Amino acid sequence: MQLSTRIVMTGAAFAGLAAPAAAQSIDLTVTIPRLSVAEYHRPYVAIWLEKTGAPAKTLAIWYDHDMKDNEGTKWLRDVRQWWRASGRGLSFPADGITGATKAPGTHKVSFGADVLGKLDAGDYTLLVEAAREVGGRELVKLPFSWPPKSGKAVSAAGSEELGAVSATFKR
């Protein structure tokens, strides 16, 4: 009898582990185009979420964070839309979201619950903004609804500072 009870309890505990709560994530692909210009600087890139009536949530900021005396932060305000939405309220480097500038090419990043937190159901916009010293700036918007259908994808493309940008939602 005692052995049978242990098996049932172990089975119940295992069943709880086998069916965890659905983990939701956003897989983002950002293309930084190769530009033929006399003076090229890697862009600062900000990635954030907006929902009407809620504060903006920064997911990632790629900038020159290794500069002496944290001088790379003085150009963050050039990423204007992000700076106004949420950047000016952050301390840098920001744990978990600060990254180095990226070279031209395709870059993939995933945002799980550790970065997204708990998102309420509703309509959101995922924004990607790039700004370059001695260059331009560009903003790409990807609207979506949360919770998304697993495997759903949205995409858009920039015309100068950003190339193709796409997001795939998983749960």
Secondary structure by P-SEA (a helix, b strand, c coil): caaaaaaaaaaaaaaaaacccbbbbbbbbbbbbbcccccccccbbbbbcccccccccccccccccccccccccccccccccccccccccccccccccccccccccbbbbbbcccccccccbbbbbbbbbbbbcccccbbbbbbbcccccccccccccccccccbbbbbbcc
